[in-house]
Amino acid sequence: MRIARSSLLGAALMLASHASAQVSLSPPGAAPEKPAAAPAKPAPEKPKARPSAAKKPAPEPSPQPAAAATPEPDNPNVDLVYGAFQRGLYKTAYDLAMKRVQENGDPKAMTMLGELYKNGLGVGRDDAKAAEWYKRGADAGDREAMFELGMIRLEGRGSLVNRPEAAKLFASSAKLGNPKAAYNLALLYLGGEVLPQDVRRAAELMRVAADAGNPEAEYALATFYKEGTGVPKDLEKAGRLLQAATIAGNIDAEVEYAIALFNGSGMPKNEAAAVELLRKAARQNNPIAQNRLARVLASGNGAPVDKVEALKWHTIAKTAGKGDPELDEMLSTMSPQDKAKAAAAVHKWFGTK
């Protein structure tokens, strides 16, 4: 038995088409049972952005994206400011950053002030002031400020949405080596709305972000290599990228990696390891993993038959919209006693009686 997978790139581009600015975006990943159409439009990622996402086993994208960026302590002038921020001393961070700006015009300090206003830390939340400080930092050459201002322009926080400006800011930040900006810019190239659709350019930018260890980019780039879009098809490279993203905690990649292991796609077949990964992702409430695990347990391919456990995971996946008529039929002949055991396990999972 082979575990089915879907067109991840298609789903990714779909997401890209309606990417919305958010603190975390996701890249082309796995798509739902039915292969999603062209790569979905990626959603920008804040230090965790996310563009398109497609899902695993027949994965579905999860947007996992990036978290809001905070000024990095790569400038000696901002070390004390950053240190105070890291310890939660936000008012102190504000005072120190303001002093740095007044004394030295420090771009990193400007970015920190934008971060504090954006999140209401030590000061009242004020999107307009956050944008103002990020702009000052960006104009002074700080790549994090460019990225954060790009996110604001993409999301429309504190101002009208200005996606073309967001693209320019991401491009400037990416040129200065910001992997988050490279990832979000790749998503915009995938979407083809703000920028002309250019899958090859998107793949290049995803590689930049993936090389920097961004798990969403690793997952997205794996999809490109798996489907041969924008890059030569290479299942081995796809497998290595899926493994890296899995180790970094990307659940969608984990499910897709499990499927590749189960089917021996681009790597030695290892059903036992694949099933363990599916169990892990199922416990993390991934409906694709729950569905695939139920299939394995119901058929006995890759693990001993356990129809009670199979029905449990099948039922849980169905509540998330992951129905499976074939599994309904496979499990329909179970005894009333076994069905009752599965129902009890489902109630326990949801914390109900």
URNOR-V713133 format. One line per field, one symbol per residue. burial: + if it has 24 or more other ideal C-beta (glycine too) atoms within 12 Angstrom, else -. A space follows every 10 residues. Layout:
BEGIN
burial=???
END
This chain:
BEGIN
burial=--++++++++ ++++++++++ ++++++++++ +++-++++++ ++++++++++ ++++++++++ ++++++++++ ++--+-++-+ ++-++----+ --++-+++-+ +----+++++ +++++++++- +++---+-++ ++++++++-+ -+++++++++ +++++-++-- -++-++++++ ++++-+-+++ ++++++++++ +++++-+++- ++++++++++ -+-+++++++ +++++++-++ +---+-++++ ++++++-+-+ ++++++++++ +++-+++--- +-+++++++- ++-+-+++++ +++++++++- +++--+++++ +++++++--+ -+-+--+--+ +--+------ -+--++---- ---
END
